[in-house]
């Protein structure tokens, strides 16, 4: 059977099963090695207000939030993009 991707979209290898994680977008249960992990700093304050406060020299606390998305939610939220046929063959780390 022809393969769309070398890794079949996962990082499992031949280890059998892997635990599941709930998607933060839709709530689907996705295998841990297939899920797309996004870690970014998030400010609690409204961005407009944060910009104004930063201009006046205030230190704004940003906490680091990690989210897990299923493939369809990651594409919908533009975390990852659909790649060309030849590009899919190369495994590329998700930033
Ligand atoms: Zn999802």
PDB file of the backbone (N, CA, C, O) and the ligand in Angstrom, with CONECT records:
HET     ZN  A 101       1
ATOM      1  N   UNK A   1       0.840  -1.205   0.000  1.00  0.00           N
ATOM      2  CA  UNK A   1       0.000   0.000   0.000  1.00  0.00           C
ATOM      3  C   UNK A   1       0.872   1.251   0.000  1.00  0.00           C
ATOM      4  O   UNK A   1       1.786   1.357   0.817  1.00  0.00           O
ATOM      5  N   UNK A   2       0.611   2.194  -0.892  1.00  0.00           N
ATOM      6  CA  UNK A   2       1.442   3.403  -0.884  1.00  0.00           C
ATOM      7  C   UNK A   2       1.192   4.235   0.366  1.00  0.00           C
ATOM      8  O   UNK A   2       0.075   4.307   0.879  1.00  0.00           O
ATOM      9  N   UNK A   3       2.245   4.847   0.832  1.00  0.00           N
ATOM     10  CA  UNK A   3       2.153   5.659   2.047  1.00  0.00           C
ATOM     11  C   UNK A   3       2.156   7.138   1.685  1.00  0.00           C
ATOM     12  O   UNK A   3       2.914   7.575   0.819  1.00  0.00           O
ATOM     13  N   UNK A   4       1.301   7.902   2.358  1.00  0.00           N
ATOM     14  CA  UNK A   4       1.264   9.333   2.151  1.00  0.00           C
ATOM     15  C   UNK A   4       2.484   9.988   2.813  1.00  0.00           C
ATOM     16  O   UNK A   4       3.101  10.897   2.257  1.00  0.00           O
ATOM     17  N   UNK A   5       2.810   9.498   4.016  1.00  0.00           N
ATOM     18  CA  UNK A   5       3.971  10.003   4.752  1.00  0.00           C
ATOM     19  C   UNK A   5       4.832   8.837   5.221  1.00  0.00           C
ATOM     20  O   UNK A   5       4.338   7.735   5.465  1.00  0.00           O
ATOM     21  N   UNK A   6       6.127   9.104   5.341  1.00  0.00           N
ATOM     22  CA  UNK A   6       7.051   8.059   5.788  1.00  0.00           C
ATOM     23  C   UNK A   6       6.697   7.565   7.190  1.00  0.00           C
ATOM     24  O   UNK A   6       6.758   6.369   7.476  1.00  0.00           O
ATOM     25  N   UNK A   7       6.320   8.522   8.070  1.00  0.00           N
ATOM     26  CA  UNK A   7       6.024   8.182   9.462  1.00  0.00           C
ATOM     27  C   UNK A   7       4.542   7.894   9.694  1.00  0.00           C
ATOM     28  O   UNK A   7       4.134   7.641  10.828  1.00  0.00           O
ATOM     29  N   UNK A   8       3.746   7.931   8.653  1.00  0.00           N
ATOM     30  CA  UNK A   8       2.283   7.771   8.710  1.00  0.00           C
ATOM     31  C   UNK A   8       1.647   8.838   9.605  1.00  0.00           C
ATOM     32  O   UNK A   8       0.592   8.609  10.197  1.00  0.00           O
ATOM     33  N   UNK A   9       2.283   9.987   9.698  1.00  0.00           N
ATOM     34  CA  UNK A   9       1.754  11.099  10.486  1.00  0.00           C
ATOM     35  C   UNK A   9       1.950  10.960  11.974  1.00  0.00           C
ATOM     36  O   UNK A   9       1.369  11.722  12.746  1.00  0.00           O
ATOM     37  N   UNK A  10       2.761   9.997  12.398  1.00  0.00           N
ATOM     38  CA  UNK A  10       2.970   9.769  13.818  1.00  0.00           C
ATOM     39  C   UNK A  10       4.452   9.562  14.088  1.00  0.00           C
ATOM     40  O   UNK A  10       5.251   9.432  13.161  1.00  0.00           O
ATOM     41  N   UNK A  11       4.814   9.533  15.373  1.00  0.00           N
ATOM     42  CA  UNK A  11       6.201   9.260  15.722  1.00  0.00           C
ATOM     43  C   UNK A  11       6.283   7.973  16.533  1.00  0.00           C
ATOM     44  O   UNK A  11       7.169   7.815  17.373  1.00  0.00           O
ATOM     45  N   UNK A  12       5.387   7.086  16.285  1.00  0.00           N
ATOM     46  CA  UNK A  12       5.245   5.861  17.075  1.00  0.00           C
ATOM     47  C   UNK A  12       6.290   4.809  16.729  1.00  0.00           C
ATOM     48  O   UNK A  12       6.764   4.090  17.608  1.00  0.00           O
ATOM     49  N   UNK A  13       6.652   4.717  15.445  1.00  0.00           N
ATOM     50  CA  UNK A  13       7.540   3.634  15.023  1.00  0.00           C
ATOM     51  C   UNK A  13       6.804   2.315  15.067  1.00  0.00           C
ATOM     52  O   UNK A  13       5.669   2.226  14.597  1.00  0.00           O
ATOM     53  N   UNK A  14       7.433   1.275  15.629  1.00  0.00           N
ATOM     54  CA  UNK A  14       6.761  -0.023  15.702  1.00  0.00           C
ATOM     55  C   UNK A  14       6.434  -0.410  17.140  1.00  0.00           C
ATOM     56  O   UNK A  14       6.399  -1.595  17.473  1.00  0.00           O
ATOM     57  N   UNK A  15       6.197   0.575  17.984  1.00  0.00           N
ATOM     58  CA  UNK A  15       6.026   0.268  19.408  1.00  0.00           C
ATOM     59  C   UNK A  15       4.623  -0.192  19.812  1.00  0.00           C
ATOM     60  O   UNK A  15       4.395  -0.491  20.984  1.00  0.00           O
ATOM     61  N   UNK A  16       3.695  -0.255  18.883  1.00  0.00           N
ATOM     62  CA  UNK A  16       2.359  -0.733  19.237  1.00  0.00           C
ATOM     63  C   UNK A  16       1.434   0.400  19.591  1.00  0.00           C
ATOM     64  O   UNK A  16       1.165   1.263  18.756  1.00  0.00           O
ATOM     65  N   UNK A  17       0.939   0.417  20.819  1.00  0.00           N
ATOM     66  CA  UNK A  17      -0.019   1.449  21.218  1.00  0.00           C
ATOM     67  C   UNK A  17       0.673   2.618  21.907  1.00  0.00           C
ATOM     68  O   UNK A  17       1.790   2.487  22.407  1.00  0.00           O
ATOM     69  N   UNK A  18      -0.004   3.763  21.927  1.00  0.00           N
ATOM     70  CA  UNK A  18       0.470   4.893  22.720  1.00  0.00           C
ATOM     71  C   UNK A  18      -0.748   5.509  23.395  1.00  0.00           C
ATOM     72  O   UNK A  18      -1.876   5.364  22.923  1.00  0.00           O
ATOM     73  N   UNK A  19      -0.504   6.195  24.498  1.00  0.00           N
ATOM     74  CA  UNK A  19      -1.618   6.764  25.259  1.00  0.00           C
ATOM     75  C   UNK A  19      -2.297   7.883  24.470  1.00  0.00           C
ATOM     76  O   UNK A  19      -1.750   8.400  23.496  1.00  0.00           O
ATOM     77  N   UNK A  20      -3.478   8.236  24.907  1.00  0.00           N
ATOM     78  CA  UNK A  20      -4.243   9.247  24.186  1.00  0.00           C
ATOM     79  C   UNK A  20      -4.374  10.538  24.980  1.00  0.00           C
ATOM     80  O   UNK A  20      -4.374  10.545  26.211  1.00  0.00           O
ATOM     81  N   UNK A  21      -4.485  11.632  24.228  1.00  0.00           N
ATOM     82  CA  UNK A  21      -4.615  12.972  24.814  1.00  0.00           C
ATOM     83  C   UNK A  21      -5.860  13.603  24.194  1.00  0.00           C
ATOM     84  O   UNK A  21      -6.168  13.368  23.026  1.00  0.00           O
ATOM     85  N   UNK A  22      -6.566  14.401  24.980  1.00  0.00           N
ATOM     86  CA  UNK A  22      -7.746  15.068  24.452  1.00  0.00           C
ATOM     87  C   UNK A  22      -7.345  16.355  23.735  1.00  0.00           C
ATOM     88  O   UNK A  22      -6.563  17.149  24.256  1.00  0.00           O
ATOM     89  N   UNK A  23      -7.886  16.549  22.543  1.00  0.00           N
ATOM     90  CA  UNK A  23      -7.598  17.757  21.751  1.00  0.00           C
ATOM     91  C   UNK A  23      -8.194  18.975  22.450  1.00  0.00           C
ATOM     92  O   UNK A  23      -9.324  18.921  22.937  1.00  0.00           O
ATOM     93  N   UNK A  24      -7.428  20.087  22.503  1.00  0.00           N
ATOM     94  CA  UNK A  24      -7.931  21.306  23.150  1.00  0.00           C
ATOM     95  C   UNK A  24      -8.889  22.086  22.254  1.00  0.00           C
ATOM     96  O   UNK A  24      -9.535  23.028  22.714  1.00  0.00           O
ATOM     97  N   UNK A  25      -8.987  21.708  20.992  1.00  0.00           N
ATOM     98  CA  UNK A  25      -9.896  22.392  20.082  1.00  0.00           C
ATOM     99  C   UNK A  25     -11.271  21.756  20.060  1.00  0.00           C
ATOM    100  O   UNK A  25     -12.277  22.439  20.250  1.00  0.00           O
ATOM    101  N   UNK A  26     -11.324  20.446  19.828  1.00  0.00           N
ATOM    102  CA  UNK A  26     -12.614  19.781  19.637  1.00  0.00           C
ATOM    103  C   UNK A  26     -12.908  18.705  20.668  1.00  0.00           C
ATOM    104  O   UNK A  26     -14.035  18.216  20.741  1.00  0.00           O
ATOM    105  N   UNK A  27     -11.921  18.328  21.460  1.00  0.00           N
ATOM    106  CA  UNK A  27     -12.163  17.325  22.494  1.00  0.00           C
ATOM    107  C   UNK A  27     -11.985  15.894  22.045  1.00  0.00           C
ATOM    108  O   UNK A  27     -12.268  14.966  22.804  1.00  0.00           O
ATOM    109  N   UNK A  28     -11.518  15.698  20.816  1.00  0.00           N
ATOM    110  CA  UNK A  28     -11.302  14.334  20.321  1.00  0.00           C
ATOM    111  C   UNK A  28     -10.117  13.698  21.033  1.00  0.00           C
ATOM    112  O   UNK A  28      -9.184  14.389  21.443  1.00  0.00           O
ATOM    113  N   UNK A  29     -10.159  12.382  21.175  1.00  0.00           N
ATOM    114  CA  UNK A  29      -9.043  11.661  21.790  1.00  0.00           C
ATOM    115  C   UNK A  29      -8.059  11.289  20.703  1.00  0.00           C
ATOM    116  O   UNK A  29      -8.386  10.539  19.783  1.00  0.00           O
ATOM    117  N   UNK A  30      -6.831  11.826  20.814  1.00  0.00           N
ATOM    118  CA  UNK A  30      -5.820  11.656  19.779  1.00  0.00           C
ATOM    119  C   UNK A  30      -4.609  10.953  20.383  1.00  0.00           C
ATOM    120  O   UNK A  30      -4.247  11.243  21.523  1.00  0.00           O
ATOM    121  N   UNK A  31      -3.962  10.025  19.645  1.00  0.00           N
ATOM    122  CA  UNK A  31      -2.745   9.402  20.156  1.00  0.00           C
ATOM    123  C   UNK A  31      -1.672  10.440  20.481  1.00  0.00           C
ATOM    124  O   UNK A  31      -1.503  11.421  19.756  1.00  0.00           O
ATOM    125  N   UNK A  32      -0.959  10.214  21.562  1.00  0.00           N
ATOM    126  CA  UNK A  32       0.056  11.149  22.058  1.00  0.00           C
ATOM    127  C   UNK A  32       1.126  11.473  21.017  1.00  0.00           C
ATOM    128  O   UNK A  32       1.624  12.598  20.971  1.00  0.00           O
ATOM    129  N   UNK A  33       1.476  10.516  20.201  1.00  0.00           N
ATOM    130  CA  UNK A  33       2.531  10.736  19.204  1.00  0.00           C
ATOM    131  C   UNK A  33       2.011  11.384  17.919  1.00  0.00           C
ATOM    132  O   UNK A  33       2.798  11.723  17.036  1.00  0.00           O
ATOM    133  N   UNK A  34       0.705  11.557  17.811  1.00  0.00           N
ATOM    134  CA  UNK A  34       0.144  12.177  16.615  1.00  0.00           C
ATOM    135  C   UNK A  34      -0.253  13.630  16.877  1.00  0.00           C
ATOM    136  O   UNK A  34      -0.329  14.448  15.960  1.00  0.00           O
ATOM    137  N   UNK A  35      -0.501  13.924  18.140  1.00  0.00           N
ATOM    138  CA  UNK A  35      -1.002  15.220  18.549  1.00  0.00           C
ATOM    139  C   UNK A  35       0.017  16.340  18.234  1.00  0.00           C
ATOM    140  O   UNK A  35       1.224  16.100  18.244  1.00  0.00           O
ATOM    141  N   UNK A  36      -0.465  17.536  17.960  1.00  0.00           N
ATOM    142  CA  UNK A  36       0.425  18.666  17.674  1.00  0.00           C
ATOM    143  C   UNK A  36       0.451  19.573  18.900  1.00  0.00           C
ATOM    144  O   UNK A  36      -0.569  20.120  19.319  1.00  0.00           O
ATOM    145  N   UNK A  37       1.658  19.714  19.460  1.00  0.00           N
ATOM    146  CA  UNK A  37       1.829  20.428  20.718  1.00  0.00           C
ATOM    147  C   UNK A  37       2.273  21.859  20.447  1.00  0.00           C
ATOM    148  O   UNK A  37       3.229  22.092  19.707  1.00  0.00           O
ATOM    149  N   UNK A  38       1.582  22.803  21.045  1.00  0.00           N
ATOM    150  CA  UNK A  38       1.919  24.215  20.859  1.00  0.00           C
ATOM    151  C   UNK A  38       2.148  24.839  22.227  1.00  0.00           C
ATOM    152  O   UNK A  38       1.265  24.815  23.085  1.00  0.00           O
ATOM    153  N   UNK A  39       3.340  25.399  22.425  1.00  0.00           N
ATOM    154  CA  UNK A  39       3.651  26.064  23.684  1.00  0.00           C
ATOM    155  C   UNK A  39       3.934  27.527  23.389  1.00  0.00           C
ATOM    156  O   UNK A  39       4.826  27.849  22.604  1.00  0.00           O
ATOM    157  N   UNK A  40       3.169  28.414  24.023  1.00  0.00           N
ATOM    158  CA  UNK A  40       3.420  29.843  23.803  1.00  0.00           C
ATOM    159  C   UNK A  40       3.056  30.670  25.027  1.00  0.00           C
ATOM    160  O   UNK A  40       2.177  30.286  25.799  1.00  0.00           O
ATOM    161  N   UNK A  41       3.727  31.806  25.211  1.00  0.00           N
ATOM    162  CA  UNK A  41       3.395  32.665  26.341  1.00  0.00           C
ATOM    163  C   UNK A  41       2.094  33.417  26.088  1.00  0.00           C
ATOM    164  O   UNK A  41       1.883  33.976  25.011  1.00  0.00           O
ATOM    165  N   UNK A  42       1.225  33.423  27.096  1.00  0.00           N
ATOM    166  CA  UNK A  42      -0.071  34.085  26.961  1.00  0.00           C
ATOM    167  C   UNK A  42      -0.213  35.107  28.082  1.00  0.00           C
ATOM    168  O   UNK A  42       0.026  34.804  29.251  1.00  0.00           O
ATOM    169  N   UNK A  43      -0.603  36.311  27.710  1.00  0.00           N
ATOM    170  CA  UNK A  43      -0.838  37.360  28.691  1.00  0.00           C
ATOM    171  C   UNK A  43      -2.291  37.311  29.133  1.00  0.00           C
ATOM    172  O   UNK A  43      -3.188  37.052  28.330  1.00  0.00           O
ATOM    173  N   UNK A  44      -2.519  37.567  30.437  1.00  0.00           N
ATOM    174  CA  UNK A  44      -3.882  37.531  30.961  1.00  0.00           C
ATOM    175  C   UNK A  44      -4.610  38.831  30.592  1.00  0.00           C
ATOM    176  O   UNK A  44      -5.828  38.856  30.419  1.00  0.00           O
ATOM    177  N   UNK A  45      -3.830  39.897  30.480  1.00  0.00           N
ATOM    178  CA  UNK A  45      -4.400  41.219  30.214  1.00  0.00           C
ATOM    179  C   UNK A  45      -4.754  41.356  28.732  1.00  0.00           C
ATOM    180  O   UNK A  45      -4.126  40.743  27.870  1.00  0.00           O
ATOM    181  N   UNK A  46      -5.759  42.162  28.459  1.00  0.00           N
ATOM    182  CA  UNK A  46      -6.181  42.488  27.096  1.00  0.00           C
ATOM    183  C   UNK A  46      -4.993  43.078  26.310  1.00  0.00           C
ATOM    184  O   UNK A  46      -4.322  43.974  26.820  1.00  0.00           O
ATOM    185  N   UNK A  47      -4.719  42.605  25.095  1.00  0.00           N
ATOM    186  CA  UNK A  47      -3.523  43.037  24.362  1.00  0.00           C
ATOM    187  C   UNK A  47      -3.410  44.547  24.138  1.00  0.00           C
ATOM    188  O   UNK A  47      -2.311  45.103  24.138  1.00  0.00           O
ATOM    189  N   UNK A  48      -4.549  45.198  23.948  1.00  0.00           N
ATOM    190  CA  UNK A  48      -4.533  46.660  23.752  1.00  0.00           C
ATOM    191  C   UNK A  48      -4.015  47.369  25.005  1.00  0.00           C
ATOM    192  O   UNK A  48      -3.194  48.283  24.933  1.00  0.00           O
ATOM    193  N   UNK A  49      -4.520  46.916  26.151  1.00  0.00           N
ATOM    194  CA  UNK A  49      -4.114  47.481  27.442  1.00  0.00           C
ATOM    195  C   UNK A  49      -2.664  47.119  27.760  1.00  0.00           C
ATOM    196  O   UNK A  49      -1.911  47.940  28.285  1.00  0.00           O
ATOM    197  N   UNK A  50      -2.284  45.890  27.439  1.00  0.00           N
ATOM    198  CA  UNK A  50      -0.919  45.427  27.691  1.00  0.00           C
ATOM    199  C   UNK A  50       0.102  46.256  26.925  1.00  0.00           C
ATOM    200  O   UNK A  50       1.181  46.560  27.434  1.00  0.00           O
ATOM    201  N   UNK A  51      -0.248  46.616  25.706  1.00  0.00           N
ATOM    202  CA  UNK A  51       0.634  47.424  24.865  1.00  0.00           C
ATOM    203  C   UNK A  51       0.843  48.809  25.485  1.00  0.00           C
ATOM    204  O   UNK A  51       1.952  49.343  25.509  1.00  0.00           O
ATOM    205  N   UNK A  52      -0.249  49.362  25.979  1.00  0.00           N
ATOM    206  CA  UNK A  52      -0.195  50.695  26.585  1.00  0.00           C
ATOM    207  C   UNK A  52       0.618  50.689  27.875  1.00  0.00           C
ATOM    208  O   UNK A  52       1.401  51.602  28.137  1.00  0.00           O
ATOM    209  N   UNK A  53       0.417  49.647  28.673  1.00  0.00           N
ATOM    210  CA  UNK A  53       1.153  49.522  29.936  1.00  0.00           C
ATOM    211  C   UNK A  53       2.643  49.297  29.686  1.00  0.00           C
ATOM    212  O   UNK A  53       3.489  49.828  30.406  1.00  0.00           O
ATOM    213  N   UNK A  54       2.952  48.508  28.663  1.00  0.00           N
ATOM    214  CA  UNK A  54       4.354  48.237  28.327  1.00  0.00           C
ATOM    215  C   UNK A  54       5.058  49.502  27.868  1.00  0.00           C
ATOM    216  O   UNK A  54       6.254  49.684  28.094  1.00  0.00           O
ATOM    217  N   UNK A  55       4.299  50.369  27.223  1.00  0.00           N
ATOM    218  CA  UNK A  55       4.853  51.645  26.752  1.00  0.00           C
ATOM    219  C   UNK A  55       5.259  52.538  27.918  1.00  0.00           C
ATOM    220  O   UNK A  55       6.211  53.314  27.842  1.00  0.00           O
ATOM    221  N   UNK A  56       4.494  52.395  29.005  1.00  0.00           N
ATOM    222  CA  UNK A  56       4.794  53.181  30.211  1.00  0.00           C
ATOM    223  C   UNK A  56       5.826  52.510  31.113  1.00  0.00           C
ATOM    224  O   UNK A  56       6.150  53.020  32.185  1.00  0.00           O
ATOM    225  N   UNK A  57       6.328  51.386  30.678  1.00  0.00           N
ATOM    226  CA  UNK A  57       7.411  50.719  31.406  1.00  0.00           C
ATOM    227  C   UNK A  57       6.983  49.656  32.382  1.00  0.00           C
ATOM    228  O   UNK A  57       7.776  49.254  33.233  1.00  0.00           O
ATOM    229  N   UNK A  58       5.755  49.184  32.291  1.00  0.00           N
ATOM    230  CA  UNK A  58       5.291  48.152  33.220  1.00  0.00           C
ATOM    231  C   UNK A  58       5.743  46.772  32.756  1.00  0.00           C
ATOM    232  O   UNK A  58       5.839  46.490  31.562  1.00  0.00           O
ATOM    233  N   UNK A  59       6.015  45.924  33.744  1.00  0.00           N
ATOM    234  CA  UNK A  59       6.379  44.527  33.446  1.00  0.00           C
ATOM    235  C   UNK A  59       5.082  43.725  33.414  1.00  0.00           C
ATOM    236  O   UNK A  59       4.354  43.681  34.406  1.00  0.00           O
ATOM    237  N   UNK A  60       4.793  43.098  32.293  1.00  0.00           N
ATOM    238  CA  UNK A  60       3.555  42.325  32.176  1.00  0.00           C
ATOM    239  C   UNK A  60       3.851  40.838  32.252  1.00  0.00           C
ATOM    240  O   UNK A  60       4.662  40.295  31.501  1.00  0.00           O
ATOM    241  N   UNK A  61       3.165  40.206  33.184  1.00  0.00           N
ATOM    242  CA  UNK A  61       3.375  38.783  33.396  1.00  0.00           C
ATOM    243  C   UNK A  61       2.722  37.974  32.282  1.00  0.00           C
ATOM    244  O   UNK A  61       1.559  38.183  31.937  1.00  0.00           O
ATOM    245  N   UNK A  62       3.492  37.054  31.734  1.00  0.00           N
ATOM    246  CA  UNK A  62       2.955  36.160  30.705  1.00  0.00           C
ATOM    247  C   UNK A  62       3.222  34.739  31.157  1.00  0.00           C
ATOM    248  O   UNK A  62       4.352  34.373  31.479  1.00  0.00           O
ATOM    249  N   UNK A  63       2.179  33.957  31.175  1.00  0.00           N
ATOM    250  CA  UNK A  63       2.407  32.573  31.557  1.00  0.00           C
ATOM    251  C   UNK A  63       2.448  31.685  30.323  1.00  0.00           C
ATOM    252  O   UNK A  63       1.811  31.964  29.307  1.00  0.00           O
ATOM    253  N   UNK A  64       3.215  30.611  30.439  1.00  0.00           N
ATOM    254  CA  UNK A  64       3.408  29.707  29.312  1.00  0.00           C
ATOM    255  C   UNK A  64       2.292  28.666  29.312  1.00  0.00           C
ATOM    256  O   UNK A  64       2.084  27.959  30.298  1.00  0.00           O
ATOM    257  N   UNK A  65       1.588  28.587  28.203  1.00  0.00           N
ATOM    258  CA  UNK A  65       0.467  27.652  28.076  1.00  0.00           C
ATOM    259  C   UNK A  65       0.792  26.628  26.996  1.00  0.00           C
ATOM    260  O   UNK A  65       1.198  26.983  25.889  1.00  0.00           O
ATOM    261  N   UNK A  66       0.609  25.363  27.328  1.00  0.00           N
ATOM    262  CA  UNK A  66       0.823  24.288  26.359  1.00  0.00           C
ATOM    263  C   UNK A  66      -0.525  23.727  25.938  1.00  0.00           C
ATOM    264  O   UNK A  66      -1.350  23.363  26.776  1.00  0.00           O
ATOM    265  N   UNK A  67      -0.735  23.661  24.637  1.00  0.00           N
ATOM    266  CA  UNK A  67      -1.995  23.114  24.124  1.00  0.00           C
ATOM    267  C   UNK A  67      -1.707  21.978  23.159  1.00  0.00           C
ATOM    268  O   UNK A  67      -0.692  21.957  22.463  1.00  0.00           O
ATOM    269  N   UNK A  68      -2.631  21.044  23.146  1.00  0.00           N
ATOM    270  CA  UNK A  68      -2.504  19.893  22.252  1.00  0.00           C
ATOM    271  C   UNK A  68      -3.659  19.924  21.258  1.00  0.00           C
ATOM    272  O   UNK A  68      -4.821  20.061  21.642  1.00  0.00           O
ATOM    273  N   UNK A  69      -3.327  19.796  19.983  1.00  0.00           N
ATOM    274  CA  UNK A  69      -4.368  19.820  18.953  1.00  0.00           C
ATOM    275  C   UNK A  69      -4.326  18.563  18.095  1.00  0.00           C
ATOM    276  O   UNK A  69      -3.260  18.002  17.841  1.00  0.00           O
ATOM    277  N   UNK A  70      -5.501  18.134  17.653  1.00  0.00           N
ATOM    278  CA  UNK A  70      -5.559  17.068  16.657  1.00  0.00           C
ATOM    279  C   UNK A  70      -5.174  17.685  15.316  1.00  0.00           C
ATOM    280  O   UNK A  70      -5.108  18.909  15.200  1.00  0.00           O
ATOM    281  N   UNK A  71      -4.923  16.869  14.315  1.00  0.00           N
ATOM    282  CA  UNK A  71      -4.422  17.379  13.041  1.00  0.00           C
ATOM    283  C   UNK A  71      -5.405  18.368  12.396  1.00  0.00           C
ATOM    284  O   UNK A  71      -4.995  19.418  11.902  1.00  0.00           O
ATOM    285  N   UNK A  72      -6.699  18.030  12.404  1.00  0.00           N
ATOM    286  CA  UNK A  72      -7.652  18.918  11.739  1.00  0.00           C
ATOM    287  C   UNK A  72      -7.801  20.252  12.455  1.00  0.00           C
ATOM    288  O   UNK A  72      -7.985  21.282  11.805  1.00  0.00           O
ATOM    289  N   UNK A  73      -7.725  20.252  13.791  1.00  0.00           N
ATOM    290  CA  UNK A  73      -7.796  21.513  14.533  1.00  0.00           C
ATOM    291  C   UNK A  73      -6.528  22.342  14.325  1.00  0.00           C
ATOM    292  O   UNK A  73      -6.596  23.568  14.239  1.00  0.00           O
ATOM    293  N   UNK A  74      -5.367  21.676  14.243  1.00  0.00           N
ATOM    294  CA  UNK A  74      -4.105  22.392  14.026  1.00  0.00           C
ATOM    295  C   UNK A  74      -4.093  23.070  12.669  1.00  0.00           C
ATOM    296  O   UNK A  74      -3.564  24.173  12.529  1.00  0.00           O
ATOM    297  N   UNK A  75      -4.672  22.421  11.668  1.00  0.00           N
ATOM    298  CA  UNK A  75      -4.739  23.021  10.340  1.00  0.00           C
ATOM    299  C   UNK A  75      -5.739  24.178  10.344  1.00  0.00           C
ATOM    300  O   UNK A  75      -5.487  25.229   9.756  1.00  0.00           O
ATOM    301  N   UNK A  76      -6.867  23.973  11.008  1.00  0.00           N
ATOM    302  CA  UNK A  76      -7.898  25.017  11.078  1.00  0.00           C
ATOM    303  C   UNK A  76      -7.376  26.265  11.781  1.00  0.00           C
ATOM    304  O   UNK A  76      -7.680  27.385  11.370  1.00  0.00           O
ATOM    305  N   UNK A  77      -6.593  26.074  12.840  1.00  0.00           N
ATOM    306  CA  UNK A  77      -6.057  27.210  13.590  1.00  0.00           C
ATOM    307  C   UNK A  77      -4.706  27.692  13.053  1.00  0.00           C
ATOM    308  O   UNK A  77      -4.056  28.542  13.662  1.00  0.00           O
ATOM    309  N   UNK A  78      -4.303  27.160  11.946  1.00  0.00           N
ATOM    310  CA  UNK A  78      -3.080  27.547  11.238  1.00  0.00           C
ATOM    311  C   UNK A  78      -1.807  27.351  12.044  1.00  0.00           C
ATOM    312  O   UNK A  78      -0.868  28.141  11.940  1.00  0.00           O
ATOM    313  N   UNK A  79      -1.779  26.305  12.841  1.00  0.00           N
ATOM    314  CA  UNK A  79      -0.554  25.940  13.546  1.00  0.00           C
ATOM    315  C   UNK A  79       0.371  25.255  12.550  1.00  0.00           C
ATOM    316  O   UNK A  79       1.571  25.528  12.520  1.00  0.00           O
ATOM    317  N   UNK A  80      -0.184  24.376  11.746  1.00  0.00           N
ATOM    318  CA  UNK A  80       0.557  23.704  10.672  1.00  0.00           C
ATOM    319  C   UNK A  80      -0.207  23.908   9.374  1.00  0.00           C
ATOM    320  O   UNK A  80      -1.402  24.204   9.374  1.00  0.00           O
ATOM    321  N   UNK A  81       0.505  23.746   8.276  1.00  0.00           N
ATOM    322  CA  UNK A  81      -0.146  23.913   6.978  1.00  0.00           C
ATOM    323  C   UNK A  81      -0.055  22.615   6.184  1.00  0.00           C
ATOM    324  O   UNK A  81       0.811  21.777   6.437  1.00  0.00           O
ATOM    325  N   UNK A  82      -0.947  22.464   5.237  1.00  0.00           N
ATOM    326  CA  UNK A  82      -0.909  21.310   4.342  1.00  0.00           C
ATOM    327  C   UNK A  82       0.318  21.465   3.452  1.00  0.00           C
ATOM    328  O   UNK A  82       0.522  22.505   2.827  1.00  0.00           O
ATOM    329  N   UNK A  83       1.137  20.404   3.406  1.00  0.00           N
ATOM    330  CA  UNK A  83       2.367  20.497   2.627  1.00  0.00           C
ATOM    331  C   UNK A  83       2.228  19.801   1.273  1.00  0.00           C
ATOM    332  O   UNK A  83       1.372  18.936   1.088  1.00  0.00           O
ATOM    333  N   UNK A  84       3.085  20.196   0.335  1.00  0.00           N
ATOM    334  CA  UNK A  84       3.079  19.604  -0.998  1.00  0.00           C
ATOM    335  C   UNK A  84       3.478  18.138  -0.924  1.00  0.00           C
ATOM    336  O   UNK A  84       4.106  17.704   0.042  1.00  0.00           O
ATOM    337  N   UNK A  85       3.112  17.383  -1.945  1.00  0.00           N
ATOM    338  CA  UNK A  85       3.296  15.935  -1.966  1.00  0.00           C
ATOM    339  C   UNK A  85       4.741  15.514  -1.673  1.00  0.00           C
ATOM    340  O   UNK A  85       4.975  14.589  -0.894  1.00  0.00           O
ATOM    341  N   UNK A  86       5.706  16.194  -2.296  1.00  0.00           N
ATOM    342  CA  UNK A  86       7.108  15.830  -2.099  1.00  0.00           C
ATOM    343  C   UNK A  86       7.615  16.277  -0.735  1.00  0.00           C
ATOM    344  O   UNK A  86       8.472  15.626  -0.137  1.00  0.00           O
ATOM    345  N   UNK A  87       7.088  17.376  -0.257  1.00  0.00           N
ATOM    346  CA  UNK A  87       7.511  17.928   1.031  1.00  0.00           C
ATOM    347  C   UNK A  87       7.095  17.050   2.208  1.00  0.00           C
ATOM    348  O   UNK A  87       7.750  17.039   3.250  1.00  0.00           O
ATOM    349  N   UNK A  88       5.993  16.312   2.027  1.00  0.00           N
ATOM    350  CA  UNK A  88       5.460  15.450   3.084  1.00  0.00           C
ATOM    351  C   UNK A  88       6.398  14.316   3.451  1.00  0.00           C
ATOM    352  O   UNK A  88       6.376  13.821   4.578  1.00  0.00           O
ATOM    353  N   UNK A  89       7.221  13.908   2.497  1.00  0.00           N
ATOM    354  CA  UNK A  89       8.112  12.761   2.698  1.00  0.00           C
ATOM    355  C   UNK A  89       9.215  13.073   3.705  1.00  0.00           C
ATOM    356  O   UNK A  89       9.739  12.173   4.362  1.00  0.00           O
ATOM    357  N   UNK A  90       9.564  14.358   3.823  1.00  0.00           N
ATOM    358  CA  UNK A  90      10.620  14.769   4.743  1.00  0.00           C
ATOM    359  C   UNK A  90       9.969  15.051   6.104  1.00  0.00           C
ATOM    360  O   UNK A  90       8.998  15.802   6.197  1.00  0.00           O
ATOM    361  N   UNK A  91      10.514  14.446   7.137  1.00  0.00           N
ATOM    362  CA  UNK A  91       9.963  14.728   8.465  1.00  0.00           C
ATOM    363  C   UNK A  91      10.551  16.032   8.987  1.00  0.00           C
ATOM    364  O   UNK A  91      11.767  16.219   9.025  1.00  0.00           O
ATOM    365  N   UNK A  92       9.670  16.910   9.380  1.00  0.00           N
ATOM    366  CA  UNK A  92      10.095  18.243   9.804  1.00  0.00           C
ATOM    367  C   UNK A  92       9.542  18.501  11.200  1.00  0.00           C
ATOM    368  O   UNK A  92       8.354  18.279  11.433  1.00  0.00           O
ATOM    369  N   UNK A  93      10.364  18.960  12.129  1.00  0.00           N
ATOM    370  CA  UNK A  93       9.826  19.238  13.458  1.00  0.00           C
ATOM    371  C   UNK A  93       8.860  20.411  13.440  1.00  0.00           C
ATOM    372  O   UNK A  93       9.056  21.381  12.709  1.00  0.00           O
ATOM    373  N   UNK A  94       7.822  20.310  14.248  1.00  0.00           N
ATOM    374  CA  UNK A  94       6.850  21.395  14.358  1.00  0.00           C
ATOM    375  C   UNK A  94       7.391  22.416  15.332  1.00  0.00           C
ATOM    376  O   UNK A  94       7.740  22.063  16.459  1.00  0.00           O
ATOM    377  N   UNK A  95       7.468  23.639  14.943  1.00  0.00           N
ATOM    378  CA  UNK A  95       7.991  24.679  15.809  1.00  0.00           C
ATOM    379  C   UNK A  95       7.009  25.052  16.898  1.00  0.00           C
ATOM    380  O   UNK A  95       7.300  25.921  17.720  1.00  0.00           O
TER     381      UNK A  95
HETATM  382 ZN    ZN A 101      -9.389  18.733  17.471  1.00  0.00          ZN
END
